[in-house]
């Protein structure tokens, strides 16, 4: 194979788009950290973390559903 080619034919994969960037996975990860920190320290952090997980998952699912409805 010549140097500089990836093995894919030209134009192959063109027009394929990935998911849009989203802040929600970061929010869920941060909330999980809060909840786990709360398990070791205080019930307040646990409750805030659990609420953050719920909020983050709801936002993430909402974004995914909105994106799926645009594609169809």
N, C-alpha and C positions, 0 to 999 in steps of 0.2 A: 504494500500500500504506500503510495507516495506520502512524503512528509507533509504535514499540515492538514491532512484530511481526517475526518473522524469516522469514516466508514459509512456515514449516512448519505444517501443521495440528496442532491441539492433540492431544496424545497420541501423535503420530507419533514413533517412536523410543523410546517408553517401554518399559522392560524390557530394553533392550539394554545389556549390560555390557561393559566393556573388560577387558583383562588386569589381573590383580592386580599391585600394585607389587612390584618385586623389586630386590634389591641386586646381583644378578649382572651386569647390564650395566655398572655402576660398577666392579665388580671386574675385569671383562675390560678396560675402558678403562684402569684403573690399571696392570694387568699389561702391557698393550701399551706404556704409557709407560716402565715399568721395562725392558722388553726393548729398546726403542729407545735408552734412556739407556745401557744396557749395551753396545750396539753401539759407542757412542762412548767408553765409559770402561773397563768391566771385564766379563769373561766371567761373573762372579758375578751381576751384575745381569741379564744376558741369561738365564742359567739360571733365576733366580728369576722373571723375567718370563714366560718360557715355561711354567714350572710353574703360575704364576698364571693364565695364559691357559687352560691345560688344565683347571684346577680351576674357573675361572669358567664356561667353556663347559659343563662337566659339570653344574654346579649349575643353570645357566640352562636347559639341556635337560631336566633332571630336573623343574624347576618347570613347564615348558611341558607336559611329558608328563602330570604329575600333574593339572594344570588341565584338559587335554584329556580325561582319563579321568573327571573329575567331570562334564563337560558331557554325556557320552554315557550 
